[in-house]
Amino acid sequence: MAYGDNVDPKNRVVAIVLVGLLTAVLGYGLVNGLNISIVKKIAEKLDVVDVEEPPPPEEPPPPPPPDNKLPPPPPVVTPPSPIPPPVTTNTVQSVPKAPPTPPPPVYTPPAPPAPPPTPDLSASGTPRGNPGRWATNDDYPARAMREEREGTTGFRVTYGVDGRITSCDITSSSGHADLDAETCKLITRRGRFNPGKDRAGNPTGGTYSNRIRWQIPR
């Protein structure tokens, strides 16, 4: 009858110790030549407990044979194309500048009234008498009359502040030198002028232009 399953662990230890002691005593008795009867008596007094050893643990099943098949390669994952970041346009808003502050008004005193204009007393000189009487048919040169030469002579004279002619120039010829020379001689001798005036009223000289027509009376 087996008691291994119901023996208290403490009793099991005691039994093992007793077995060990018995073995030692028996060995010692054999060595020293002790009487077998003594050994038997000692053995009879001992309660031998049959201790069954627990069955050996079951061996684990052998591992499965290694699988020499190579694992399938991982699927090639194509990375997604990078998405470009959105283009941000920075809108710069121009802030209108505040209008400049106008400078304070500067008081400008009114300009003094302009002086009254100086009266203009200027005047042109005028011939005295009738210029048509400065040369007449009575003054016709005799030779020119005999040769029946006629023509019109233009002249310009310059006079001074006293009204007298100081020079005479022929501006257009009659075609006959003696008639032109007679014109300037008569005008210079007979012509007189009222002198002109400047703006202040002072007397001034001037010039005068006219024509004399030489025509033989019929």
Backbone as a chain_set.jsonl record, in Angstrom:
{"seq": "MAYGDNVDPKNRVVAIVLVGLLTAVLGYGLVNGLNISIVKKIAEKLDVVDVEEPPPPEEPPPPPPPDNKLPPPPPVVTPPSPIPPPVTTNTVQSVPKAPPTPPPPVYTPPAPPAPPPTPDLSASGTPRGNPGRWATNDDYPARAMREEREGTTGFRVTYGVDGRITSCDITSSSGHADLDAETCKLITRRGRFNPGKDRAGNPTGGTYSNRIRWQIPR", "coords": {"N": [[0.854, -1.194, 0.0], [0.645, 2.141, -0.884], [1.809, 5.225, 0.456], [2.592, 7.576, -0.341], [1.177, 9.73, -1.321], [-0.284, 10.624, 0.787], [1.361, 11.247, 2.91], [2.675, 13.431, 5.236], [4.746, 16.18, 4.572], [6.642, 16.759, 6.559], [6.815, 14.343, 7.984], [7.836, 12.775, 6.01], [10.398, 13.783, 5.747], [11.422, 13.048, 8.226], [11.359, 10.291, 8.015], [13.172, 9.851, 6.012], [15.47, 10.708, 7.248], [15.699, 8.798, 9.286], [16.061, 6.469, 7.822], [18.506, 7.023, 6.768], [20.056, 7.062, 9.068], [19.775, 4.431, 9.855], [21.025, 3.068, 7.838], [23.589, 3.987, 8.187], [24.173, 2.87, 10.663], [24.017, 0.162, 10.163], [26.049, -0.106, 8.369], [28.171, 0.609, 9.911], [28.06, -1.438, 11.777], [28.616, -3.685, 10.301], [31.185, -3.121, 9.596], [32.523, -3.161, 12.071], [32.002, -5.647, 13.032], [29.654, -6.304, 14.44], [26.969, -7.954, 16.115], [24.567, -9.644, 14.269], [22.094, -9.988, 15.184], [21.652, -7.947, 16.877], [21.472, -5.972, 15.16], [19.186, -6.72, 13.838], [17.282, -6.457, 15.821], [17.297, -3.777, 16.201], [16.436, -3.041, 13.793], [13.858, -4.084, 13.812], [12.552, -2.471, 15.564], [12.228, -0.169, 14.249], [9.999, 1.746, 12.37], [9.307, 1.327, 9.178], [8.794, 3.339, 6.531], [7.218, 3.293, 3.531], [8.225, 4.985, 0.959], [7.283, 6.263, -1.945], [8.806, 7.231, -4.869], [8.155, 10.108, -6.711], [6.723, 9.98, -9.963], [8.849, 10.351, -12.806], [9.082, 13.527, -14.437], [7.156, 14.198, -17.319], [8.649, 14.153, -20.465], [9.0, 17.018, -22.459], [7.307, 17.482, -25.577], [9.1, 16.969, -28.61], [10.515, 19.811, -30.284], [8.919, 21.305, -33.112], [10.032, 20.552, -36.431], [12.411, 22.794, -37.886], [11.268, 25.382, -39.99], [12.354, 25.758, -43.089], [11.613, 27.441, -45.013], [11.899, 30.559, -46.572], [10.773, 33.624, -45.292], [8.185, 35.449, -46.91], [9.14, 38.263, -48.89], [8.82, 41.553, -47.568], [6.085, 43.563, -48.606], [6.685, 45.955, -51.16], [6.507, 49.175, -50.39], [5.515, 52.006, -51.856], [6.539, 55.173, -51.18], [4.336, 57.864, -50.612], [4.069, 60.585, -52.92], [5.65, 63.607, -52.057], [3.644, 66.175, -50.849], [3.593, 69.361, -52.034], [4.064, 72.209, -50.007], [1.427, 74.522, -49.483], [1.48, 77.474, -51.423], [2.07, 80.456, -49.996], [1.019, 83.666, -50.291], [2.208, 86.657, -49.378], [0.412, 89.358, -48.729], [0.996, 92.641, -48.982], [-0.259, 95.308, -47.524], [-0.548, 98.586, -48.311], [-0.298, 101.212, -46.184], [-1.943, 104.161, -46.166], [-0.243, 107.218, -45.966], [-0.507, 109.615, -43.456], [-1.803, 112.809, -44.18], [0.491, 115.526, -44.454], [0.918, 117.816, -41.794], [-0.283, 120.981, -42.266], [1.75, 123.9, -42.393], [1.646, 126.513, -39.946], [-0.223, 129.422, -40.756], [1.534, 132.139, -42.163], [1.735, 135.405, -41.338], [1.593, 137.914, -43.597], [2.324, 141.159, -44.064], [0.311, 143.519, -45.788], [1.324, 144.743, -48.977], [2.745, 147.952, -49.401], [0.867, 150.604, -50.838], [1.237, 151.189, -54.315], [3.221, 153.827, -55.624], [1.775, 156.695, -57.126], [1.556, 156.712, -60.682], [4.109, 158.264, -62.607], [3.404, 161.077, -64.452], [3.307, 160.886, -67.966], [5.048, 162.919, -69.944], [6.007, 162.919, -72.419], [6.499, 163.86, -75.828], [6.23, 164.136, -79.367], [8.318, 165.853, -81.719], [7.239, 168.517, -83.889], [6.804, 169.836, -87.223], [7.371, 173.284, -87.915], [5.101, 175.594, -89.269], [4.206, 175.165, -92.77], [5.284, 172.309, -94.245], [5.15, 171.893, -96.972], [5.834, 174.256, -98.172], [8.516, 174.462, -98.01], [9.992, 173.829, -100.214], [9.427, 174.886, -103.476], [7.92, 175.347, -106.828], [9.174, 177.582, -107.659], [11.701, 177.207, -106.861], [12.848, 175.493, -108.634], [15.561, 173.959, -110.216], [17.309, 175.639, -112.811], [18.659, 174.439, -115.008], [17.73, 171.795, -114.841], [15.089, 172.298, -115.369], [15.207, 173.23, -118.006], [16.056, 170.947, -119.255], [13.966, 169.444, -118.794], [13.677, 167.644, -116.638], [12.247, 165.592, -114.205], [11.003, 164.38, -110.997], [10.69, 162.531, -107.824], [11.859, 163.123, -104.603], [12.851, 161.462, -101.69], [13.366, 162.156, -98.219], [15.139, 162.404, -95.032], [15.392, 164.152, -92.039], [17.35, 165.317, -89.251], [16.865, 166.95, -86.195], [17.702, 169.312, -83.589], [17.385, 170.195, -80.016], [16.816, 172.826, -80.232], [15.242, 173.025, -82.427], [16.337, 173.315, -84.944], [17.526, 171.999, -88.061], [19.941, 169.497, -88.205], [21.068, 167.591, -89.869], [20.675, 166.004, -93.118], [19.353, 163.405, -95.043], [19.083, 161.503, -98.061], [16.515, 159.399, -98.728], [15.165, 158.188, -100.808], [15.884, 158.369, -104.205], [15.353, 160.812, -106.788], [16.254, 160.216, -109.215], [17.841, 162.001, -110.318], [20.704, 163.691, -109.624], [21.101, 166.468, -109.167], [18.534, 167.38, -108.482], [18.088, 165.961, -106.105], [20.121, 166.969, -104.442], [19.378, 169.651, -104.316], [17.025, 169.414, -102.895], [17.77, 168.657, -100.188], [19.29, 170.922, -99.568], [17.413, 173.063, -99.561], [15.519, 172.181, -97.622], [17.085, 172.025, -95.288], [17.749, 174.686, -94.914], [15.281, 175.999, -94.649], [13.596, 174.498, -93.054], [12.06, 174.129, -89.84], [11.501, 173.104, -86.439], [9.259, 172.254, -83.799], [10.593, 171.281, -80.815], [10.623, 167.941, -79.443], [9.473, 166.263, -76.365], [10.721, 164.575, -73.444], [9.727, 161.931, -71.016], [9.772, 163.285, -68.675], [9.271, 165.834, -69.465], [11.285, 167.31, -70.532], [12.901, 169.125, -73.2], [13.548, 167.578, -76.337], [15.453, 166.469, -79.174], [14.796, 165.188, -82.525], [13.672, 163.198, -85.355], [12.634, 163.581, -88.774], [10.703, 162.669, -91.586], [9.985, 162.902, -95.124], [8.703, 163.681, -98.453], [9.641, 165.293, -101.528], [8.189, 166.473, -104.484], [9.386, 166.988, -107.67], [8.237, 168.829, -110.263], [7.706, 170.162, -113.466], [6.072, 173.203, -114.04], [3.115, 173.633, -116.088]], "CA": [[0.0, 0.0, 0.0], [1.472, 3.358, -1.029], [1.399, 6.372, 1.289], [3.321, 8.792, -0.794], [0.333, 10.901, -1.588], [-0.934, 11.124, 1.998], [2.355, 11.506, 3.962], [2.977, 14.85, 5.466], [6.137, 16.446, 4.202], [7.527, 16.675, 7.737], [7.044, 12.925, 8.277], [8.714, 12.279, 4.958], [11.771, 14.161, 6.083], [11.84, 12.228, 9.382], [11.606, 8.935, 7.539], [14.422, 9.853, 5.251], [16.575, 10.805, 8.216], [15.809, 7.506, 9.973], [16.653, 5.524, 6.88], [19.92, 7.341, 6.68], [20.71, 6.605, 10.297], [19.819, 2.973, 9.839], [22.056, 2.667, 6.893], [24.888, 4.262, 8.793], [24.406, 1.917, 11.764], [24.288, -1.123, 9.56], [27.399, -0.083, 7.817], [29.126, 0.632, 11.017], [28.08, -2.769, 12.404], [29.336, -4.586, 9.432], [32.612, -2.824, 9.68], [33.055, -3.474, 13.392], [31.682, -7.025, 13.396], [28.577, -6.365, 15.418], [26.087, -9.09, 16.019], [23.457, -9.406, 13.354], [20.847, -9.952, 15.954], [21.469, -6.576, 17.393], [21.005, -5.151, 14.032], [17.81, -7.071, 13.566], [16.424, -5.868, 16.846], [17.163, -2.336, 15.95], [15.623, -2.87, 12.599], [12.469, -4.364, 14.118], [11.959, -1.357, 16.292], [12.026, 0.986, 13.349], [8.865, 1.737, 11.429], [9.767, 1.712, 7.842], [7.742, 3.996, 5.72], [7.486, 3.12, 2.103], [8.108, 6.294, 0.247], [7.374, 6.131, -3.394], [9.318, 8.417, -5.571], [7.206, 10.618, -7.715], [7.116, 9.604, -11.325], [9.635, 11.41, -13.47], [8.253, 14.437, -15.249], [7.063, 13.86, -18.735], [9.496, 14.971, -21.332], [8.213, 17.851, -23.385], [7.383, 16.98, -26.952], [10.188, 17.616, -29.376], [10.066, 20.996, -31.047], [8.659, 21.013, -34.523], [11.213, 20.792, -37.286], [12.467, 24.204, -38.351], [10.737, 25.67, -41.326], [13.429, 26.384, -43.866], [11.088, 28.366, -46.022], [12.161, 31.987, -46.307], [9.525, 34.413, -45.23], [8.002, 36.284, -48.121], [9.65, 39.639, -48.677], [7.75, 42.521, -47.253], [5.628, 44.292, -49.806], [7.341, 47.252, -51.404], [5.555, 50.281, -50.202], [5.991, 53.241, -52.5], [6.122, 56.325, -50.349], [3.54, 58.844, -51.374], [4.787, 61.791, -53.362], [5.455, 64.699, -51.085], [2.71, 67.234, -51.249], [4.253, 70.658, -51.772], [3.278, 73.076, -49.11], [0.702, 75.58, -50.213], [2.205, 78.743, -51.589], [1.387, 81.569, -49.293], [1.382, 84.986, -50.814], [2.061, 87.705, -48.368], [-0.158, 90.579, -49.301], [1.404, 93.815, -48.212], [-1.222, 96.395, -47.684], [0.071, 99.879, -48.065], [-1.08, 102.073, -45.296], [-1.768, 105.544, -46.637], [0.368, 108.126, -45.007], [-1.357, 110.728, -43.035], [-1.377, 114.044, -44.85], [1.327, 116.35, -43.576], [0.248, 118.927, -41.119], [0.101, 122.233, -42.928], [2.392, 124.842, -41.473], [0.751, 127.604, -39.537], [-0.165, 130.539, -41.709], [2.464, 133.228, -41.848], [1.095, 136.68, -41.636], [2.375, 138.799, -44.456], [1.651, 142.463, -44.11], [0.014, 143.931, -47.168], [2.323, 145.606, -49.602], [2.321, 149.36, -49.423], [0.301, 150.982, -52.14], [2.207, 151.673, -55.292], [3.151, 155.282, -55.813], [1.041, 157.069, -58.343], [2.451, 156.743, -61.836], [4.613, 159.574, -63.034], [2.745, 161.452, -65.71], [4.159, 160.824, -69.151], [5.007, 164.218, -70.623], [6.735, 162.835, -73.68], [5.781, 164.341, -77.02], [7.074, 164.166, -80.567], [8.469, 167.177, -82.328], [6.38, 168.794, -85.058], [7.353, 170.907, -88.07], [6.75, 174.603, -87.806], [4.59, 176.061, -90.569], [3.758, 174.202, -93.77], [6.458, 171.726, -94.894], [5.03, 171.973, -98.431], [6.38, 175.527, -98.632], [9.976, 174.486, -97.852], [10.533, 173.771, -101.585], [8.323, 175.135, -104.422], [8.356, 175.388, -108.232], [10.08, 178.719, -107.866], [13.064, 176.748, -106.514], [13.241, 174.459, -109.591], [16.84, 174.289, -110.833], [17.108, 176.098, -114.199], [19.143, 173.449, -115.976], [16.81, 170.648, -114.825], [13.843, 172.703, -116.018], [15.46, 173.275, -119.432], [16.16, 169.56, -119.731], [12.677, 168.845, -118.445], [13.874, 166.494, -115.739], [11.324, 165.598, -113.077], [11.15, 163.223, -110.106], [10.316, 162.7, -106.416], [12.991, 162.839, -103.722], [12.519, 161.224, -100.285], [14.439, 162.643, -97.341], [14.96, 162.313, -93.581], [16.226, 165.16, -91.382], [17.509, 165.241, -87.801], [16.881, 168.303, -85.624], [18.101, 169.373, -82.195], [16.41, 170.727, -79.055], [16.447, 174.19, -80.626], [14.338, 172.94, -83.567], [17.04, 173.486, -86.204], [17.947, 170.752, -88.698], [21.388, 169.296, -88.103], [21.537, 166.732, -90.964], [19.643, 165.6, -94.08], [19.737, 162.215, -95.815], [18.159, 161.118, -99.123], [16.042, 158.026, -98.524], [14.822, 157.655, -102.138], [16.361, 159.352, -105.193], [14.464, 161.172, -107.916], [16.931, 159.79, -110.443], [18.679, 163.114, -110.792], [21.494, 164.113, -108.468], [20.923, 167.881, -108.856], [17.252, 167.553, -107.796], [18.245, 165.449, -104.739], [20.95, 167.909, -103.676], [18.583, 170.864, -104.082], [16.027, 169.103, -101.867], [18.37, 168.743, -98.845], [19.726, 172.3, -99.316], [16.249, 173.885, -99.24], [14.899, 171.733, -96.367], [17.956, 172.379, -94.158], [17.718, 176.132, -94.72], [13.964, 176.531, -94.318], [12.83, 173.693, -92.104], [12.176, 174.36, -88.4], [10.654, 172.152, -85.703], [9.013, 172.376, -82.368], [11.267, 170.097, -80.271], [9.798, 167.023, -78.661], [9.715, 166.236, -74.918], [10.806, 163.241, -72.855], [8.657, 161.662, -70.056], [9.786, 164.305, -67.613], [8.916, 167.141, -70.022], [12.451, 168.038, -71.024], [12.908, 169.184, -74.66], [14.43, 166.62, -77.011], [15.465, 166.541, -80.628], [14.118, 164.075, -83.163], [13.858, 163.048, -86.798], [11.423, 163.832, -89.564], [10.85, 162.146, -92.957], [8.941, 163.329, -96.052], [9.124, 163.628, -99.855], [9.431, 166.481, -102.371], [7.997, 166.093, -105.891], [9.828, 167.994, -108.635], [7.408, 168.754, -111.483], [7.759, 171.437, -114.206], [4.716, 173.736, -114.227], [2.711, 173.743, -117.49]], "C": [[0.87, 1.215, 0.0], [0.896, 4.473, -0.222], [2.024, 7.676, 0.802], [2.444, 9.975, -0.925], [-0.23, 11.474, -0.325], [0.045, 11.468, 3.082], [2.626, 12.978, 4.037], [4.422, 15.086, 5.113], [7.075, 16.356, 5.381], [7.841, 15.225, 8.064], [7.967, 12.324, 7.254], [10.154, 12.612, 5.268], [12.299, 13.292, 7.219], [12.184, 10.82, 8.926], [12.9, 8.854, 6.794], [15.599, 9.9, 6.195], [16.79, 9.463, 8.906], [16.436, 6.473, 9.072], [18.125, 5.763, 6.779], [20.671, 6.848, 7.906], [20.848, 5.087, 10.308], [20.901, 2.489, 8.921], [23.427, 2.861, 7.489], [25.207, 3.248, 9.879], [24.751, 0.556, 11.193], [25.677, -1.152, 8.982], [28.445, -0.141, 8.911], [29.226, -0.742, 11.66], [28.805, -3.778, 11.575], [30.811, -4.368, 9.549], [33.191, -3.325, 11.0], [32.656, -4.876, 13.866], [30.625, -7.159, 14.444], [27.713, -7.569, 15.137], [24.909, -8.722, 15.158], [22.17, -9.322, 14.104], [20.571, -8.585, 16.488], [20.919, -5.699, 16.308], [19.576, -5.448, 13.734], [16.885, -6.447, 14.552], [16.217, -4.385, 16.593], [16.264, -2.108, 14.772], [14.182, -3.128, 12.868], [11.789, -3.212, 14.798], [11.66, -0.164, 15.397], [10.814, 0.762, 12.503], [9.363, 2.239, 10.099], [8.581, 2.23, 7.069], [8.141, 3.858, 4.282], [7.195, 4.437, 1.388], [8.294, 6.026, -1.226], [7.874, 7.432, -4.003], [8.29, 8.887, -6.591], [7.67, 10.221, -9.088], [7.91, 10.732, -11.968], [8.735, 12.296, -14.339], [8.281, 14.023, -16.706], [7.94, 14.793, -19.542], [8.623, 15.8, -22.271], [8.342, 17.308, -24.781], [8.49, 17.686, -27.707], [9.656, 18.814, -30.169], [9.827, 20.636, -32.499], [9.886, 21.295, -35.36], [11.206, 22.242, -37.8], [11.975, 24.331, -39.777], [11.795, 26.435, -42.098], [12.92, 27.343, -44.93], [11.382, 29.805, -45.61], [10.845, 32.74, -46.243], [9.388, 35.257, -46.489], [8.518, 37.701, -47.867], [8.504, 40.594, -48.376], [7.332, 43.262, -48.512], [6.317, 45.643, -49.913], [6.285, 48.341, -51.329], [6.159, 51.523, -50.84], [5.547, 54.425, -51.651], [5.327, 57.312, -51.19], [4.375, 60.051, -51.76], [4.555, 62.908, -52.362], [4.537, 65.775, -51.653], [3.379, 68.578, -50.977], [3.389, 71.517, -50.869], [2.568, 74.153, -49.912], [1.505, 76.864, -50.251], [1.402, 79.846, -50.937], [1.915, 82.876, -49.85], [1.118, 86.007, -49.728], [1.576, 88.977, -49.05], [0.22, 91.739, -48.394], [0.421, 94.927, -48.507], [-0.527, 97.707, -47.338], [-0.867, 100.732, -47.229], [-0.884, 103.503, -45.767], [-1.202, 106.421, -45.54], [-0.605, 109.251, -44.674], [-0.885, 111.998, -43.732], [-0.552, 114.9, -43.903], [0.537, 117.508, -42.984], [0.664, 120.23, -41.784], [0.744, 123.184, -41.93], [1.423, 125.962, -41.092], [0.861, 128.769, -40.515], [0.761, 131.643, -41.215], [1.807, 134.535, -42.273], [2.049, 137.53, -42.461], [1.661, 140.141, -44.516], [1.391, 142.862, -45.55], [1.075, 144.882, -47.698], [1.827, 147.051, -49.591], [1.779, 149.719, -50.796], [1.37, 151.551, -53.06], [2.085, 153.187, -55.436], [2.399, 155.61, -57.095], [1.996, 157.168, -59.523], [2.852, 158.17, -62.186], [3.952, 159.933, -64.357], [3.74, 161.462, -66.864], [3.989, 162.119, -69.934], [5.701, 164.169, -71.974], [5.842, 163.29, -74.835], [6.755, 164.369, -78.184], [7.169, 165.596, -81.095], [7.594, 167.319, -83.575], [7.013, 169.9, -85.899], [6.634, 172.24, -87.805], [6.291, 175.023, -89.216], [4.191, 174.901, -91.452], [4.972, 173.609, -94.452], [6.367, 171.781, -96.421], [5.596, 173.257, -99.005], [7.894, 175.574, -98.493], [10.684, 174.365, -99.219], [9.366, 173.884, -102.555], [8.859, 175.118, -105.855], [9.294, 176.562, -108.505], [11.528, 178.316, -107.582], [13.59, 175.7, -107.513], [14.589, 174.835, -110.208], [16.658, 174.59, -112.332], [17.542, 175.05, -115.203], [18.205, 172.263, -116.032], [15.5, 171.001, -115.504], [14.045, 172.726, -117.523], [15.511, 171.853, -120.0], [14.909, 168.756, -119.394], [12.843, 167.541, -117.642], [12.983, 166.654, -114.52], [11.599, 164.369, -112.211], [10.723, 163.561, -108.693], [11.486, 162.252, -105.563], [12.479, 162.632, -102.299], [13.687, 161.62, -99.408], [14.092, 162.34, -95.876], [15.934, 163.289, -92.955], [16.276, 164.88, -89.89], [17.603, 166.662, -87.289], [17.227, 168.208, -84.146], [17.023, 169.974, -81.324], [16.011, 172.163, -79.406], [15.541, 174.207, -81.839], [15.019, 173.078, -84.897], [17.518, 172.129, -86.719], [19.459, 170.662, -88.65], [21.937, 168.399, -89.214], [20.363, 166.368, -91.851], [20.182, 164.441, -94.893], [18.661, 161.922, -96.852], [17.784, 159.653, -98.903], [15.593, 157.381, -99.832], [15.136, 158.733, -103.172], [15.309, 159.589, -106.277], [15.023, 160.676, -109.236], [17.84, 160.858, -111.002], [19.392, 163.69, -109.578], [21.274, 165.572, -108.136], [19.611, 168.138, -108.152], [17.349, 167.065, -106.342], [19.05, 166.429, -103.884], [20.185, 169.178, -103.37], [17.551, 170.619, -102.994], [16.626, 169.289, -100.483], [18.809, 170.181, -98.546], [18.558, 173.17, -98.888], [15.638, 173.493, -97.889], [15.755, 172.156, -95.182], [17.883, 173.873, -93.88], [16.374, 176.601, -94.203], [13.231, 175.733, -93.212], [13.134, 174.034, -90.658], [11.166, 173.435, -87.7], [10.407, 172.634, -84.283], [9.624, 171.124, -81.722], [10.287, 169.213, -79.501], [10.154, 167.094, -77.184], [9.853, 164.775, -74.469], [9.711, 163.073, -71.805], [8.604, 162.707, -68.95], [9.452, 165.695, -68.141], [10.095, 167.931, -70.523], [12.46, 168.019, -72.55], [13.921, 168.204, -75.242], [14.378, 166.873, -78.504], [14.751, 165.325, -81.2], [14.449, 164.004, -84.628], [12.523, 163.276, -87.493], [11.699, 163.353, -90.98], [9.682, 162.615, -93.808], [9.479, 163.21, -97.475], [8.817, 164.978, -100.541], [9.304, 166.008, -103.829], [8.416, 167.263, -106.791], [9.06, 167.782, -109.952], [7.39, 170.142, -112.161], [6.331, 171.939, -114.391], [4.399, 173.886, -115.715], [1.877, 174.995, -117.686]], "O": [[1.773, 1.314, 0.831], [-0.318, 4.679, -0.187], [1.974, 8.713, 1.464], [2.867, 11.105, -0.68], [-0.619, 12.641, -0.29], [-0.385, 11.957, 4.127], [2.783, 13.666, 3.028], [5.254, 14.212, 5.358], [8.212, 15.912, 5.22], [8.982, 14.891, 8.383], [8.789, 11.465, 7.574], [11.04, 11.782, 5.063], [13.449, 12.853, 7.201], [13.163, 10.226, 9.379], [13.647, 7.886, 6.932], [16.606, 9.224, 5.983], [17.93, 9.034, 9.092], [17.264, 5.679, 9.52], [18.914, 4.82, 6.711], [21.766, 6.295, 7.807], [21.873, 4.535, 10.706], [21.623, 1.55, 9.257], [24.317, 2.026, 7.329], [26.35, 2.811, 10.016], [25.659, -0.122, 11.674], [26.392, -2.146, 9.109], [29.449, -0.847, 8.824], [30.311, -1.179, 12.044], [29.527, -4.63, 12.094], [31.595, -5.316, 9.595], [34.291, -3.877, 11.003], [32.953, -5.244, 15.002], [30.698, -8.064, 15.275], [27.735, -8.127, 14.041], [24.326, -7.646, 15.288], [21.243, -8.634, 13.678], [19.432, -8.123, 16.549], [20.057, -4.842, 16.502], [18.808, -4.542, 13.408], [15.816, -5.956, 14.188], [15.126, -3.837, 16.751], [15.466, -1.173, 14.718], [13.323, -2.494, 12.255], [10.588, -2.997, 14.632], [10.914, 0.738, 15.775], [10.626, -0.33, 11.968], [9.772, 3.388, 9.93], [7.522, 1.607, 6.991], [9.233, 4.245, 3.866], [6.056, 4.887, 1.263], [9.363, 5.606, -1.67], [7.425, 8.534, -3.689], [7.64, 8.074, -7.248], [8.87, 10.134, -9.35], [7.672, 11.911, -11.705], [7.743, 11.83, -14.899], [9.294, 13.566, -17.235], [7.976, 16.008, -19.345], [7.625, 15.313, -22.803], [9.372, 16.734, -25.138], [8.776, 18.859, -27.466], [8.521, 18.824, -30.647], [10.482, 19.746, -33.04], [10.684, 22.174, -35.036], [10.161, 22.818, -38.099], [12.242, 23.49, -40.636], [12.093, 27.593, -41.807], [13.697, 27.97, -45.65], [11.149, 30.21, -44.471], [9.933, 32.515, -47.04], [10.381, 35.716, -47.054], [8.353, 38.257, -46.781], [7.385, 40.447, -48.869], [8.159, 43.548, -49.378], [6.505, 46.362, -48.931], [5.328, 48.392, -52.102], [7.196, 52.019, -50.4], [4.357, 54.65, -51.433], [5.643, 57.547, -52.356], [5.265, 60.477, -51.025], [3.441, 63.131, -51.887], [4.672, 66.203, -52.799], [3.696, 68.898, -49.831], [2.162, 71.538, -50.965], [3.09, 74.629, -50.92], [2.117, 77.28, -49.267], [0.25, 80.118, -51.274], [3.119, 83.13, -49.864], [0.002, 86.19, -49.243], [2.287, 89.576, -49.857], [-0.17, 91.813, -47.229], [0.314, 95.405, -49.636], [-0.002, 97.899, -46.241], [-2.041, 100.927, -47.541], [0.241, 104.002, -45.765], [-1.611, 106.375, -44.38], [-1.381, 109.734, -45.499], [0.318, 112.226, -43.856], [-0.846, 114.993, -42.711], [-0.367, 118.074, -43.599], [1.854, 120.538, -41.852], [0.334, 123.262, -40.772], [0.505, 126.297, -41.841], [1.941, 129.05, -41.035], [0.77, 132.018, -40.042], [1.39, 134.712, -43.418], [3.173, 137.815, -42.047], [0.521, 140.228, -44.972], [2.192, 142.557, -46.434], [1.635, 145.702, -46.97], [0.637, 147.318, -49.753], [2.219, 149.166, -51.804], [2.268, 152.281, -52.642], [0.991, 153.747, -55.377], [2.419, 154.827, -58.045], [3.118, 157.654, -59.379], [2.075, 159.119, -62.083], [3.96, 159.127, -65.287], [4.854, 161.974, -66.75], [2.933, 162.383, -70.509], [5.956, 165.197, -72.601], [4.622, 163.128, -74.817], [7.951, 164.597, -78.006], [6.259, 166.413, -80.946], [7.262, 166.329, -84.225], [7.676, 170.79, -85.368], [5.439, 172.276, -87.511], [6.998, 174.828, -90.205], [3.881, 173.808, -90.976], [5.654, 174.325, -95.186], [7.393, 171.724, -97.098], [5.82, 173.342, -100.212], [8.512, 176.59, -98.811], [11.843, 174.758, -99.354], [8.423, 173.095, -102.491], [10.05, 174.912, -106.091], [10.092, 176.542, -109.442], [12.464, 178.994, -108.006], [14.635, 175.091, -107.284], [14.734, 175.961, -110.685], [15.938, 173.876, -113.029], [16.826, 174.806, -116.174], [17.9, 171.762, -117.114], [14.864, 170.154, -116.132], [13.162, 172.293, -118.264], [15.049, 171.611, -121.115], [14.815, 167.561, -119.673], [12.236, 166.511, -117.936], [12.96, 167.707, -113.883], [12.314, 163.45, -112.611], [10.428, 164.714, -108.381], [12.039, 161.168, -105.753], [11.774, 163.481, -101.753], [14.847, 161.451, -99.783], [12.944, 162.065, -95.527], [17.126, 163.287, -93.264], [15.358, 164.28, -89.331], [18.318, 167.489, -87.855], [17.065, 167.156, -83.526], [15.909, 170.237, -81.776], [14.988, 172.658, -78.932], [15.103, 175.278, -82.259], [14.349, 172.969, -85.923], [17.864, 171.236, -85.946], [20.169, 171.604, -89.0], [23.137, 168.429, -89.486], [19.209, 166.41, -91.424], [21.315, 164.475, -95.374], [17.471, 162.069, -96.574], [18.65, 158.778, -98.895], [15.634, 156.157, -99.96], [14.704, 159.877, -103.032], [14.512, 158.717, -106.624], [14.34, 160.714, -110.259], [18.517, 160.664, -112.012], [18.752, 164.123, -108.62], [21.254, 165.927, -106.957], [19.546, 169.023, -107.299], [16.766, 167.675, -105.445], [18.698, 166.686, -102.733], [20.322, 169.732, -102.279], [17.232, 171.536, -102.238], [16.052, 170.011, -99.667], [18.716, 170.624, -97.401], [18.69, 173.945, -97.941], [15.28, 174.365, -97.097], [15.218, 172.602, -94.168], [17.948, 174.286, -92.722], [16.325, 177.523, -93.388], [12.352, 176.265, -92.533], [14.292, 174.208, -90.278], [10.145, 173.044, -88.266], [11.229, 173.316, -83.67], [9.213, 170.011, -82.051], [9.27, 169.677, -78.985], [11.019, 167.873, -76.782], [9.215, 163.873, -75.012], [8.847, 163.941, -71.681], [7.552, 162.979, -68.371], [9.357, 166.642, -67.36], [9.948, 169.093, -70.903], [12.072, 167.017, -73.151], [15.013, 168.027, -74.702], [13.405, 167.412, -79.032], [14.173, 164.528, -80.462], [15.381, 164.656, -85.101], [11.451, 163.178, -86.895], [12.778, 163.587, -91.523], [8.552, 162.725, -93.333], [10.58, 162.699, -97.685], [7.875, 165.685, -100.182], [10.147, 165.274, -104.345], [7.883, 168.368, -106.692], [9.19, 166.766, -110.636], [7.099, 171.154, -111.522], [5.468, 171.189, -114.848], [5.276, 174.218, -116.513], [1.435, 175.274, -118.8]]}, "num_chains": 1, "name": "protein.A"}
